[in-house]
Amino acid sequence: MSPPSPPPPRPKSAEATKQAMLAAARRRFLEESYESVSLREIARDVGVDVALVSRYCGSKEGLFREVVRGTRKKDIFPPDLPAEEMAGYLARLFFSEADDANENVERLLIILRSASSPAASGVVSEALRKDVLLPFAERIGGTNPEQRASTCMAVWMGMTIMRTVMAVKPVCDHSPQIEAKLQALFEAALSEPQRQG
């Protein structure tokens, strides 16, 4: 068995080193659970001393938090998207091959792989609420917006698990029927409760 190849040369800037650490951590958390990943392994992947990882990223929990939150700060919806088109937009986005859609799928897989860890689940819950649910709820407004946003994301995550983790064939196919059903689910999740007469 040949020895592992050395890590590629990287620029000497602190920011480049930190980004290399985050990329290595992301790869590790995609393959292993939170409990199984060590800062020492991440340092070895990057070719630095483990103390440098701690210095730049803090604890393993802090590093995991940065990986889960990601670098993308883009809004969930385009700013000019009308409220009545949100469900259709989400249904189309579900089948998108764009880089940010793939990044979100990877983030979900990291979350699922580490869901049993109390430390990781706390980080995930915090990131999901701050980065997704609260901005989503603020955007849709109306009655019980956080509840409606949470229900919508539950549909999204459940479908994503069926498609990417379990590879359930009918959900993997991008057919007009599946997209229409998905849009109907999002519409139901986003709808405001009917007032009792």
Secondary structure as UniProt FT lines:
FT   HELIX           14..31
FT   HELIX           34..36
FT   HELIX           39..46
FT   HELIX           50..57
FT   HELIX           60..69
FT   TURN            79..80
FT   HELIX           83..85
FT   HELIX           86..94
FT   HELIX           99..113
FT   TURN            114..116
FT   HELIX           118..128
FT   HELIX           129..133
FT   HELIX           134..140
FT   HELIX           145..160
FT   HELIX           161..165
FT   HELIX           169..172
FT   HELIX           176..190
//
